């Protein structure tokens, strides 16, 4: 059995890495007194407690969930938008995959495979390999490819998924000049590799959140594969991360370092502006005022009184590099081509979950936690991040599953030269052009 949640863009189920339906914390309706029904009106204190209860769950580390997102490409016309009716039919036929993964569609036609929870990263990687093979074959039958890069290198951002939630989010982001371009890019042109890891025992929550957030710059630098966007070289190692950062610190920045990370998450949810509000008919529209959740809860004004469902929805519109969903969502990685992403996922999981590595990792975090901008702009060309990546990759070499050890060693060699898989792709994009590379990758 799996516990599911709702993602920021698709509004589709997500697998809790533990597979334990009780793992999301005490939750609404429990002894803590939080309101039980999604439709119930909720006050400020209840909302704060609800978010805290959903933030972290006391679970032993080890269980892993993976999410791999890719751009769908028409093989015979790589500049074209993929036909949504065909994508929807493929996703519906393969909504649940042989190894328990789920297939869903994002706003720009990106297709995502979310794994079932697995007891360790080795089994998660094995299952994902099998499930994504099914997805690739299904897309190929329709003349479509699945390209794993952090950003679409050729096509401009364009929403092809007509979902109501997406239309409302697009409207909200486009209403403000500062979020118009980052919002469209984030929704329609980016693709990520996400790791879902347990929060650990409660007395380790602060340390694990600190470690995960501190690793974010290193993970961005190691995974960045989005230098080209909409047909041009952006000059950034990760234009995907640049787009997320453009959404603002309250929506996409790291949580403040506090002994109580669940409390920090609750305050972030209350402070951030509301994106979506319900209609009387049960739909969703873009918020017509720039107001925080706290303001909605305490003075609804023209909006309906906020409910439990509205608070839960607010959490799905917050995109920090590490999001607290009962477990830890590591959201700071660009997806990489199939040869590379499993090795990066295995290394990152070990850095988080293998206790013998923590002295090395924590020393690296102390040197790199403030290099978020440098990671997105320069990747491993930044000397501090280059040294950090090389150190961590060498340290993890014997602790990753055997099938990816050789690739992890290759990653370490690349890192020592200030390079990464993304820079190899960028070299090809600059040499041959985004259309040629996208076409080739769509047939891989």
C-alpha positions in Angstrom: 0.0 0.0 0.0 1.2 3.5 -0.8 0.5 6.9 0.7 0.1 9.5 -2.0 0.2 13.3 -2.1 -0.3 15.9 -4.8 2.4 17.5 -6.8 2.9 21.2 -7.5 2.2 21.1 -11.2 0.2 18.0 -12.2 -2.0 17.6 -9.1 -1.4 13.9 -9.5 -0.6 11.2 -6.8 2.9 10.9 -5.5 4.3 7.9 -3.7 5.3 8.2 -0.1 8.7 6.5 0.1 7.7 4.5 3.1 4.6 2.9 1.6 3.1 3.3 5.0 -0.3 5.1 5.1 0.3 6.3 8.6 3.7 7.8 7.6 2.5 11.3 6.8 2.4 12.3 10.5 -0.5 12.6 12.8 -2.5 14.4 10.1 -6.0 15.8 10.2 -8.5 14.2 12.4 -5.9 12.8 14.8 -5.5 13.4 18.5 -3.8 16.7 17.8 -7.2 18.2 17.1 -6.6 19.3 13.5 -9.8 19.4 11.4 -10.6 16.2 9.6 -12.6 17.0 6.5 -11.0 18.8 3.6 -14.0 21.0 3.2 -14.0 22.3 6.8 -13.2 25.9 7.3 -9.9 26.3 9.2 -8.3 29.0 11.3 -4.8 30.2 11.5 -3.7 28.1 14.4 -5.3 25.0 13.0 -3.7 25.6 9.6 -0.2 26.0 11.2 -0.7 22.7 13.1 -2.0 21.0 10.0 1.1 21.9 8.0 3.4 20.9 10.9 1.6 17.5 11.1 2.2 16.9 7.4 5.8 18.0 7.3 7.8 15.2 8.7 7.2 11.6 9.7 9.2 9.6 12.2 10.4 6.8 10.0 13.7 5.0 9.7 15.8 5.9 6.7 16.3 3.5 3.8 13.1 3.5 1.7 13.5 5.3 -1.6 11.1 6.8 -4.2 12.2 8.2 -7.6 10.6 10.5 -10.1 12.0 10.9 -13.6 10.5 13.5 -15.9 11.2 13.9 -19.6 10.2 16.0 -22.6 8.0 14.3 -25.1 9.2 14.9 -28.7 7.6 14.3 -32.1 10.4 12.3 -33.8 9.6 13.5 -37.3 9.2 17.2 -36.3 11.1 17.9 -33.1 10.1 21.6 -33.2 6.4 20.7 -32.9 4.3 20.5 -29.8 3.4 16.9 -28.9 -0.3 16.1 -29.5 -1.9 16.1 -26.1 -4.6 13.6 -27.0 -2.0 11.0 -27.9 0.0 11.8 -24.7 -3.1 11.5 -22.6 -4.0 8.1 -24.2 -0.5 6.8 -23.5 -0.5 8.0 -19.9 -4.0 6.5 -19.4 -3.0 3.1 -20.8 0.1 3.1 -18.6 -1.1 4.9 -15.6 0.2 2.1 -13.4 3.3 0.4 -14.6 4.5 -3.2 -14.2 6.8 -2.4 -11.2 4.3 -0.1 -9.5 5.3 3.2 -11.0 2.8 5.8 -12.2 2.7 7.8 -15.4 1.4 11.4 -15.4 1.6 14.5 -17.7 2.9 17.9 -16.9 1.8 21.3 -18.4 4.2 21.4 -21.4 3.6 17.7 -22.3 6.5 16.4 -20.2 5.8 12.9 -19.1 6.8 11.8 -15.6 7.3 8.3 -14.1 7.0 8.2 -10.3 8.2 5.0 -8.8 6.5 3.0 -6.1 8.4 3.1 -2.8 11.2 0.6 -2.6 13.3 -0.7 0.3 16.6 0.6 -1.1 18.0 2.6 -4.0 19.1 -0.5 -5.9 15.6 -1.9 -6.1 14.2 1.5 -6.9 16.6 1.9 -9.8 15.9 -1.6 -11.1 12.1 -1.0 -11.0 12.5 2.4 -12.7 14.5 0.9 -15.5 11.8 -1.6 -16.2 8.9 0.9 -15.9 10.5 3.6 -18.1 11.3 1.0 -20.8 7.5 0.4 -21.0 6.9 4.1 -21.3 9.5 4.6 -24.0 8.1 1.8 -26.0 4.6 3.1 -25.7 5.7 6.6 -26.9 7.7 5.1 -29.7 4.6 3.3 -31.1 3.1 6.8 -31.5 6.1 8.3 -33.1 7.2 10.1 -30.0 10.5 10.1 -28.1 11.2 10.8 -24.4 14.2 13.1 -23.9 15.8 13.4 -20.5 17.3 16.9 -20.2 16.7 19.5 -17.5 15.2 21.9 -20.1 13.8 21.6 -23.6 16.7 22.9 -25.6 14.7 23.9 -28.7 11.0 24.6 -28.3 9.6 27.7 -26.6 7.5 27.3 -23.4 3.9 26.4 -24.4 1.2 24.7 -22.3 -0.3 21.7 -24.1 -2.0 20.2 -21.0 -5.5 21.8 -20.8 -6.0 21.0 -17.1 -7.9 23.6 -15.1 -5.1 23.8 -12.5 -2.5 24.4 -15.1 -4.5 27.1 -16.8 -5.0 28.9 -13.4 -1.3 28.6 -12.5 -0.3 30.0 -15.9 -2.6 32.9 -15.4 -1.3 33.6 -12.0 2.4 33.6 -13.0 1.8 35.6 -16.1 0.0 38.3 -14.2 3.2 39.6 -12.6 6.2 40.7 -14.8 8.7 39.2 -12.4 7.2 35.7 -12.6 5.9 35.6 -16.2 9.0 34.1 -17.9 10.2 32.0 -15.0 6.7 30.6 -14.4 6.2 29.7 -18.1 9.6 28.1 -18.2 9.2 26.2 -15.0 5.8 24.8 -16.0 6.4 24.0 -19.7 10.1 23.7 -20.4 11.8 22.0 -17.5 12.3 18.4 -16.4 13.6 17.0 -13.1 15.0 14.0 -11.3 13.4 13.9 -7.8 14.5 11.8 -4.9 12.0 11.0 -2.1 13.8 9.9 1.1 12.6 9.3 4.6 12.7 12.1 7.1 14.3 9.7 9.7 13.7 9.6 13.4 12.4 12.8 14.9 15.6 13.6 16.8 17.4 13.6 13.4 15.0 15.8 11.5 16.9 19.0 11.8 20.2 17.4 10.8 18.7 15.6 7.8 16.9 18.7 6.5 20.1 20.7 7.0 22.1 18.0 5.1 19.6 17.8 2.3 19.4 21.6 1.8 23.2 21.9 2.1 23.7 19.3 -0.6 21.4 21.2 -3.0 24.1 23.3 -4.6 26.3 20.3 -5.2 23.4 18.3 -6.6 22.5 21.1 -8.9 26.1 21.5 -10.1 26.4 17.7 -10.7 23.1 17.3 -12.5 22.7 20.5 -14.4 21.8 19.7 -18.0 19.8 22.7 -19.1 22.2 25.3 -20.6 20.1 25.6 -23.7 16.5 26.8 -23.6 14.1 27.6 -26.4 16.8 27.3 -29.0 19.4 29.5 -27.4 22.4 29.1 -25.2 21.5 30.7 -21.9 25.0 30.8 -20.5 23.8 29.0 -17.4 24.7 25.5 -16.3 21.1 25.0 -15.1 18.6 27.3 -16.7 16.0 25.1 -15.0 17.3 26.1 -11.6 17.5 29.7 -12.7 13.8 29.5 -13.6 12.8 28.1 -10.2 14.8 30.8 -8.4 12.9 33.4 -10.5 9.7 32.4 -8.7 11.0 34.2 -5.5 12.5 33.2 -2.2 9.2 32.5 -0.4 8.0 30.1 -3.2 11.2 28.4 -4.3 14.0 29.3 -1.8 15.4 27.0 0.9 13.8 26.9 4.3 15.5 29.0 7.0 17.8 26.9 9.2 15.9 26.2 12.4 16.0 23.5 15.1 12.4 22.9 14.2 12.2 22.4 10.4 8.5 21.5 10.5 7.8 24.9 12.1 9.9 26.6 9.5 7.8 24.8 6.8 4.6 25.9 8.4 5.7 29.6 8.5 6.8 29.4 4.9 3.3 28.1 3.9 1.6 30.9 5.8 3.9 33.7 4.4 3.8 32.7 0.7 1.3 34.2 -1.6 -1.7 32.1 -2.6 -1.8 31.0 -6.2 -5.1 29.1 -6.5 -8.5 29.7 -5.0 -11.7 27.6 -5.3 -14.8 28.6 -7.2 -18.4 28.1 -6.0 -18.7 25.3 -8.5 -15.7 23.3 -7.2 -13.2 24.5 -9.7 -10.0 26.5 -9.4 -9.0 29.9 -10.6 -5.9 32.1 -10.3 -5.9 34.3 -7.2 -7.1 37.7 -8.2 -5.1 39.4 -5.4 -1.5 39.0 -4.2 -2.2 37.8 -0.7 -0.5 35.4 1.7 -2.2 32.3 3.1 -2.0 34.0 6.5 -4.0 36.9 5.2 -6.6 34.6 3.6 -7.0 32.7 6.9 -7.4 35.8 9.0 -9.3 38.1 6.6 -10.9 36.3 3.7 -12.3 39.4 2.0 -13.9 38.5 -1.3 -12.5 34.9 -1.2 -14.4 32.1 0.4 -13.2 31.2 3.9 -10.1 29.0 3.7 -10.6 25.3 4.2 -8.3 22.3 5.0 -8.2 21.6 1.3 -7.0 25.1 0.6 -4.2 24.8 3.1 -3.1 21.4 1.6 -3.2 23.0 -1.9 -1.0 25.8 -0.8 1.7 23.3 0.0 1.7 22.0 -3.6 2.5 25.4 -4.9 5.7 25.8 -2.9 8.9 24.6 -4.6 11.9 24.8 -2.3 14.9 22.6 -3.2 13.9 20.3 -0.3 10.2 20.1 0.3 8.7 18.5 3.4 5.9 16.1 2.6 6.1 13.7 5.5 9.3 12.7 3.8 12.1 14.7 2.1 11.6 15.6 -1.5 15.0 16.5 -3.1 13.9 18.7 -5.9 17.1 20.4 -6.9 18.3 18.0 -9.7 18.0 18.4 -13.4 17.1 15.1 -15.0 20.0 13.5 -17.0 20.2 11.1 -19.9 19.6 7.4 -18.9 23.3 6.6 -18.7 23.9 9.1 -16.0 20.8 9.8 -13.8 20.8 6.4 -12.0 24.4 7.0 -10.8 23.6 10.5 -9.6 20.5 9.3 -7.8 22.4 6.5 -6.1 25.2 8.8 -5.0 22.8 11.4 -3.6 20.8 8.8 -1.7 24.0 7.4 -0.2 25.2 10.9 0.8 21.9 11.3 2.7 21.3 7.8 4.1 24.7 6.2 4.7 25.9 7.2 8.1 29.6 6.5 7.5 29.6 9.1 4.8 28.1 11.9 7.0 31.4 13.3 8.3 32.6 13.8 4.7 29.3 15.1 3.4 28.7 17.5 6.3 32.2 18.9 5.9 31.4 19.5 2.2 28.0 21.0 3.0 29.7 23.5 5.3 31.8 24.8 2.4 29.1 24.7 -0.4 25.7 25.4 1.2 25.9 29.1 0.1 26.8 28.4 -3.5 23.3 28.0 -4.9 23.7 30.7 -7.5 27.2 29.5 -8.5 25.9 26.0 -8.9 23.2 27.0 -11.4 25.4 29.5 -13.3 28.7 27.7 -13.4 28.2 24.1 -12.3 31.4 22.2 -11.6 33.5 24.9 -13.2 33.2 26.6 -9.8 36.3 25.5 -8.0 34.7 25.0 -4.6 31.9 22.8 -6.1 34.4 20.9 -8.3 36.4 19.9 -5.2 33.3 19.1 -3.2 31.9 16.9 -6.0 35.1 15.1 -6.5 35.5 14.4 -2.8 32.0 13.2 -2.3 32.0 11.0 -5.4 35.3 9.3 -4.5 33.9 8.7 -1.0 30.7 7.1 -2.2 32.3 4.8 -4.8 32.0 1.6 -2.8 28.6 2.3 -1.3 26.5 2.6 -4.4 24.9 -0.4 -6.0 27.2 -2.4 -8.2 25.5 -1.7 -11.5 26.2 2.1 -11.2 29.7 1.9 -9.7 31.6 2.3 -12.9 29.4 5.3 -13.9 30.0 6.9 -10.5 33.7 6.5 -11.0 33.3 8.3 -14.4 31.4 11.1 -12.7 34.2 11.5 -10.3 36.7 11.7 -13.1 34.6 14.3 -14.9 34.2 16.3 -11.7 37.9 16.4 -11.1 38.2 18.1 -14.5 35.4 20.6 -13.7 32.9 18.8 -16.0 29.7 16.8 -15.6 27.3 14.9 -17.8 25.5 18.2 -18.5 28.6 19.8 -19.9 29.0 16.9 -22.3 25.5 17.5 -23.6 26.2 21.3 -23.8 29.2 20.6 -25.9 27.1 18.7 -28.4 24.4 21.4 -28.4 26.9 24.1 -29.2 28.6 22.0 -31.8 25.6 20.5 -33.7 22.7 22.7 -32.6 19.6 21.9 -30.4 17.4 20.5 -33.2 19.9 17.9 -34.2 20.7 16.8 -30.6 17.0 16.7 -29.7 16.2 14.6 -32.7 19.0 12.1 -31.9 18.0 11.9 -28.2 14.3 11.4 -29.2 15.4 8.1 -30.9 17.6 6.9 -28.1 
